[in-house]
Amino acid sequence: MTATRRPGSAPAPRPGILEVAPYVGGESKAAGIDRVIRLASNESALGPSPRAIAAYQARAQEIHRYPDGGSTELRDALARHHGLDAERIVCGSGSDELIALLVRAYVGPGDEVVYSRHGFLMYPIAAMTAGATPIAAPEKNLTTDVDALLAAVTAKTKIIFLANPNNPTGTYTSAEDVARLHAGLPPSVLLIIDAAYAEFVSRNDYDPGVALVDKAENVVMLRTFSKIYALGGMRLGWAYCSPVVADVLNRVRSPFNVNAAAQAAGVAALADVAAVDRAREHNDIWLPWFTRELTGLGLTVNPSVGNFVIVRFPDAASRNADAAFVHLQSRGILTRKMGGYHLPEWLRITIGTEDEMRQVVAVLREFLAT
Ligand SMILES: Cc1ncc(COP(=O)(O)O)c(C=O)c1O
């Protein structure tokens, strides 16, 4: 073998890896403040079901045992709960893992991965780690534009990612438009519908993607326990897909990719239907309330169907999104900057508890008045 690097230089990763900007998660601390209000990561306002916490704790005596590598009980529970075929479900360590696995399995150097310009950042990151080229399709009114996605498809396209609803914009694509997107794709392109926030949506024209997965081999629906189920720290997500895609995922995932406590907590969380209803009802009250209050302060709030909103601040340096971020942080309120999503004038704010929402509004009123 010919040495291509100077002796003593570090091993080189595959081409493209060093061009990946690492994903920066929401902050969880503010200097000098003990009790922070965390509204930076779209975590659930009400916290997990007590039943999920109990199931997690009950696993403590058994942590010397490997988990069930097939997540069988969890897949069966998901299948019963959603009326699906358990054989078409593959669980992952968060839906992030499933995004990465699908890209690793279907995409290689020279291929293209299409996503929407303000779509979830893990899509371009996953594409680049596979040596592929992420292609961002333009949006209309901060909403996915199906025609632009279709126009971005070339012979090199292997995957299209559609976050529905989308994080961070909060907007969604109707079932009719998703069907139109699918109908316009060649069968060789995998359509991945990432429905991480599906449970929060109550719109007649919305569908998380089950019907499309049932009728087409090239569609995957991704779901997560990190949002309405409030189990982000457990890292638990799942894919519903055709048997051929499930077979591929089961070949590329590591044998024990979902830990035992996460599986147990997931089964218990699914059974606690009342906890999910409470979380949805909470969001149904405080999302519109927060939107109205901020609009009343003269800010622009993008209409959202998720448990978060993006808020546009004025351009003046003393009032802009960066200044608002710093001001909120100084009061212990953590939000998310949107520069990485090409939306530097906006901040993303998660819907928290009633008290948290009232505090954000009060602090922003003060920020805009001074
Ligand atoms: C659209 C979208 N997809 C996927 C994820 C990742 O979720 P998980 O915690 O299941 O990895 C997130 C997390 O914020 C998200 O917003």
The ligand as a Gaussian input file, in Angstrom:
#p B3LYP/6-31G(d) Opt

LIG

0 1
 C      -37.948000      16.858000      12.702000
 C      -37.142000      16.089000      13.675000
 N      -36.764000      14.847000      13.364000
 C      -36.022000      14.103000      14.193000
 C      -35.618000      14.595000      15.423000
 C      -34.740000      13.732000      16.275000
 O      -35.468000      13.148000      17.276000
 P      -34.862000      11.993000      18.181000
 O      -34.760000      12.572000      19.549000
 O      -35.870000      10.887000      18.084000
 O      -33.531000      11.595000      17.623000
 C      -35.962000      15.881000      15.805000
 C      -35.500000      16.421000      17.070000
 O      -35.595000      17.580000      17.387000
 C      -36.742000      16.644000      14.909000
 O      -37.097000      17.894000      15.209000

